[in-house]
Amino acid sequence: MSEITHHTDYRQALAVIKQRIQTSQTRAVLAVNAELLNLYWDIGSQLDAWQRERAWGSAVVEQMALDLQATYPGMKGFSRTSLFAMRQFYAFFSPQFEFVPQPVGQMPWGHVRTLLAKVKSVELVLLYAQACIEHGWSRTVLAWQIEQRFHERVGKAVGNFAQTLPAPQSELVQQSLKDPYVFDFLTLAPQAVERDIENQLVAQITRFLLELGKGFAFLGRQYPLVVNGKDYFLDLLFYHARLKCYVAIELKAGEFKPEYIGKLNFYLSAVDDQLRAEDDQPTIGLILCKDKDKLDVEYALRDINKPMGVSSFITKDIPLSVQSQLPTVQEIENELAQGYGESNQ
């Protein structure tokens, strides 16, 4: 092997060039996708005008599909169904936008069609488009988030973040948490206790992280903390890459009780003292319980000076006989890995 390949300067220069190539490839993909959506917008605009001004109905769309497929036999995306989707695309957004709106213009066409099929409000489409780009959802995950009514849950945790954290960190934390969380992959008996919930969440960690949202990195369960020579164990510990802070989660199988706040406050103090680095933001605490009363939570948090919130979680009782038909962790991981690499058709 050439001696130059071992030289530090060469390896550093090569790393820079590789990063530049990767950045260029990403920009090229985004540019091609944006141009494609602009094309579909223009075609949709023309079809919409013909329908309104000349009363040309579905027959002209079907004929155009045949003509375009004959002219461009190697190009996909000009079927009758696709042309109708382009007209819908333009008609949906054009009353409010002169061009393809951001962040819709950054999404693959397949994602856009999923949104148009499942969401009826322009405001909600833009919310899901922004979340899709931020979290890197595949089409399947996007459809699942819509079905689970992500827009009604995001940012809804009851907490004291506005009082205990400076802006904009407080807003970022609030928007990173949900209420309720949907753990429809859990199968809990009526007498289930916290350890049962913890076991299943960790066993299905990929799906758990998917529901928590982008940025959460799992550090451990029953995380050991030693305070004054005594051993304590935190249910679940995460680090959030975007918020740049630790996130301590306590699980409760039943209804929220005010005394839970004192225990979580103790754990946050320990994590801040023992794990938090100088450039980390204050550790956040989250209590996940089966049920809660908002007023109880607000009273319990009123004079607490550490950032914490309380959210409920929803499970779905599934007979053991059909558990084998559910997607496995590996299948979910494969789906997540596809991400934006999937076909945009």
HUCORJO-V733686 format. One record per backbone hydrogen bond with DSSP energy under -0.5 kcal/mol. NH is the residue of the N-H (numbers start at 1). CO is the residue of the C=O. E is the energy in kcal/mol with one decimal. If there is no record, write none. Layout:
nh & co & e
NH & CO & E
NH & CO & E
This chain:
nh & co & e
5 & 2 & -0.9
6 & 3 & -1.3
7 & 4 & -1.4
11 & 7 & -2.3
12 & 8 & -2.4
13 & 9 & -2.5
14 & 10 & -2.9
15 & 11 & -2.2
16 & 12 & -2.0
17 & 13 & -2.3
18 & 14 & -2.7
19 & 15 & -2.2
20 & 16 & -2.3
21 & 17 & -2.5
22 & 18 & -2.5
23 & 19 & -2.6
24 & 20 & -2.5
25 & 21 & -2.7
26 & 22 & -2.3
27 & 23 & -2.5
28 & 24 & -2.4
29 & 25 & -2.3
30 & 26 & -2.4
31 & 27 & -2.6
32 & 28 & -2.6
33 & 29 & -2.5
34 & 30 & -2.5
35 & 31 & -2.4
36 & 32 & -2.2
37 & 33 & -2.3
38 & 34 & -2.1
39 & 35 & -2.1
40 & 36 & -2.5
41 & 37 & -2.3
42 & 38 & -2.2
43 & 39 & -2.5
44 & 40 & -2.6
45 & 41 & -2.4
46 & 42 & -2.1
47 & 43 & -2.5
48 & 44 & -2.6
49 & 45 & -2.3
50 & 46 & -2.4
51 & 47 & -2.1
52 & 48 & -2.2
53 & 49 & -3.3
54 & 49 & -0.5
54 & 50 & -1.8
56 & 50 & -1.7
57 & 55 & -0.6
60 & 57 & -0.8
61 & 57 & -0.9
62 & 58 & -2.5
63 & 59 & -2.3
64 & 60 & -2.4
65 & 61 & -2.3
66 & 62 & -1.8
67 & 63 & -2.5
68 & 64 & -3.0
69 & 65 & -2.2
70 & 66 & -1.8
71 & 67 & -2.2
72 & 68 & -2.9
75 & 72 & -1.6
83 & 79 & -2.4
84 & 80 & -2.1
85 & 81 & -1.9
86 & 82 & -2.1
87 & 83 & -2.1
88 & 84 & -2.2
89 & 85 & -2.6
90 & 86 & -2.3
91 & 87 & -2.7
92 & 88 & -2.4
93 & 89 & -1.4
94 & 90 & -2.8
95 & 91 & -0.5
96 & 93 & -1.9
97 & 93 & -2.0
105 & 101 & -1.8
106 & 103 & -2.0
107 & 104 & -2.0
111 & 108 & -0.6
112 & 108 & -1.9
113 & 109 & -2.5
114 & 110 & -1.7
115 & 111 & -2.3
116 & 112 & -2.5
117 & 113 & -1.8
118 & 114 & -1.4
119 & 115 & -2.7
125 & 121 & -2.3
126 & 122 & -2.3
127 & 123 & -1.8
128 & 124 & -2.8
129 & 125 & -2.5
130 & 126 & -2.3
131 & 127 & -2.3
132 & 128 & -2.7
133 & 129 & -2.1
134 & 130 & -2.3
135 & 131 & -2.6
136 & 132 & -1.7
137 & 132 & -1.1
142 & 138 & -2.7
143 & 139 & -2.6
144 & 140 & -2.1
145 & 141 & -2.7
146 & 142 & -2.1
147 & 143 & -2.2
148 & 144 & -2.1
149 & 146 & -1.6
150 & 145 & -2.2
152 & 149 & -1.5
153 & 149 & -0.6
153 & 150 & -1.3
154 & 150 & -2.3
155 & 177 & -3.0
156 & 153 & -1.7
158 & 310 & -1.8
159 & 157 & -0.7
160 & 308 & -1.8
163 & 160 & -0.9
164 & 160 & -1.5
165 & 161 & -2.1
170 & 166 & -1.9
172 & 168 & -2.4
173 & 169 & -2.5
174 & 170 & -2.3
175 & 171 & -2.4
176 & 172 & -0.8
176 & 173 & -0.9
177 & 173 & -0.5
177 & 174 & -1.1
179 & 153 & -1.4
180 & 312 & -0.5
181 & 312 & -2.4
183 & 181 & -0.8
183 & 314 & -2.9
184 & 182 & -0.6
186 & 183 & -1.8
192 & 189 & -2.2
196 & 193 & -0.8
197 & 193 & -1.6
198 & 194 & -2.7
199 & 195 & -2.7
200 & 196 & -1.9
201 & 197 & -2.6
202 & 198 & -2.4
203 & 199 & -2.2
204 & 200 & -1.7
205 & 202 & -1.3
208 & 204 & -2.3
209 & 205 & -2.8
210 & 206 & -1.9
211 & 207 & -1.9
212 & 208 & -2.2
213 & 209 & -2.3
216 & 213 & -1.2
217 & 239 & -2.4
219 & 237 & -2.7
220 & 237 & -1.2
222 & 235 & -2.3
223 & 234 & -2.2
225 & 232 & -3.0
227 & 225 & -0.6
227 & 230 & -2.4
230 & 227 & -1.8
232 & 225 & -2.8
234 & 223 & -2.6
236 & 249 & -1.8
237 & 220 & -2.4
238 & 247 & -2.5
239 & 217 & -2.2
240 & 245 & -3.0
241 & 215 & -2.7
241 & 239 & -0.7
244 & 240 & -1.9
245 & 240 & -1.2
247 & 238 & -2.8
248 & 284 & -3.0
249 & 236 & -2.8
249 & 247 & -0.5
250 & 286 & -2.1
252 & 288 & -2.7
256 & 291 & -2.0
260 & 257 & -2.2
261 & 258 & -1.5
262 & 258 & -0.6
263 & 259 & -1.2
264 & 260 & -2.1
265 & 261 & -2.6
266 & 262 & -1.8
267 & 263 & -1.9
268 & 264 & -2.5
269 & 265 & -1.9
270 & 266 & -1.9
271 & 267 & -2.7
272 & 268 & -2.6
273 & 269 & -2.1
274 & 270 & -2.6
275 & 271 & -2.7
276 & 271 & -1.9
280 & 277 & -1.5
281 & 244 & -3.3
284 & 246 & -2.6
285 & 307 & -2.0
286 & 248 & -2.6
287 & 309 & -2.3
288 & 250 & -2.8
288 & 286 & -0.6
289 & 287 & -0.6
289 & 311 & -2.2
290 & 252 & -0.8
290 & 254 & -1.6
291 & 254 & -1.2
297 & 293 & -2.0
298 & 294 & -2.5
299 & 295 & -2.3
300 & 296 & -2.3
301 & 297 & -2.0
302 & 298 & -0.8
302 & 299 & -0.7
304 & 301 & -1.7
309 & 285 & -2.2
310 & 158 & -2.6
311 & 287 & -2.6
313 & 289 & -1.4
314 & 181 & -3.1
316 & 183 & -0.6
316 & 186 & -0.8
317 & 315 & -0.5
318 & 316 & -0.6
322 & 319 & -1.7
323 & 319 & -0.5
323 & 320 & -1.0
325 & 322 & -1.5
326 & 323 & -1.5
332 & 328 & -2.2
333 & 329 & -2.7
334 & 330 & -2.6
335 & 331 & -2.1
336 & 332 & -2.6
337 & 333 & -2.4
338 & 334 & -1.3
339 & 335 & -1.3
341 & 338 & -2.9
342 & 339 & -1.1
